């Protein structure tokens, strides 16, 4: 049983999606059928391309740092 099992059709915003845990979360959420807005200050298009599943992911370059 996955932590994302009951989230099919839901929408999430993931920051830090270009690498590490953020990238992994995007992939797992799309696999579970979620729609994901993948955000990072660096390009995270590769994260979105690698996410395969019934859900959808869209990449957006943003800097959420304070200041």
C-alpha positions in Angstrom: 0.0 0.0 0.0 1.4 3.4 -1.0 1.0 6.7 0.8 -0.6 8.0 -2.4 -3.3 5.3 -2.9 -6.3 7.5 -2.0 -5.1 10.6 -3.9 -6.1 9.6 -7.5 -7.5 12.6 -9.3 -6.2 15.1 -6.7 -3.8 18.0 -7.4 -0.5 18.8 -5.8 2.2 21.4 -6.0 5.7 20.1 -5.4 8.6 22.6 -4.9 12.2 21.5 -5.4 11.0 19.2 -8.1 14.2 19.3 -10.3 16.1 16.8 -8.1 16.1 14.6 -5.0 13.0 14.0 -3.0 10.9 16.5 -5.0 11.7 14.7 -8.2 10.8 11.4 -6.6 7.5 12.7 -5.2 6.4 14.0 -8.6 7.0 10.6 -10.2 5.2 8.7 -7.4 2.2 11.1 -7.5 1.8 10.8 -11.2 2.0 7.0 -10.9 -0.9 7.3 -8.4 -3.0 9.3 -10.8 -2.4 12.7 -9.3 -2.1 16.0 -11.3 1.1 17.7 -10.3 2.6 21.2 -10.7 6.3 20.6 -10.5 8.2 23.8 -9.4 11.8 24.6 -9.0 14.2 27.5 -9.5 16.0 25.3 -11.9 14.4 23.7 -15.0 12.4 20.7 -14.0 11.2 19.6 -17.4 13.2 16.4 -17.2 11.3 15.5 -14.0 8.0 15.9 -15.8 9.2 13.9 -18.8 10.3 11.1 -16.5 7.0 10.9 -14.7 4.9 8.2 -16.2 1.4 7.2 -15.1 -2.3 8.0 -15.3 -1.7 11.4 -13.7 -0.3 14.5 -15.4 2.6 16.8 -14.5 3.4 20.3 -15.6 6.8 22.0 -15.0 7.1 25.6 -13.9 10.3 27.5 -13.2 9.8 29.5 -10.0 11.9 30.8 -7.1 10.0 30.6 -3.8 12.8 31.9 -1.7 12.1 34.8 0.6 13.8 38.0 -0.7 
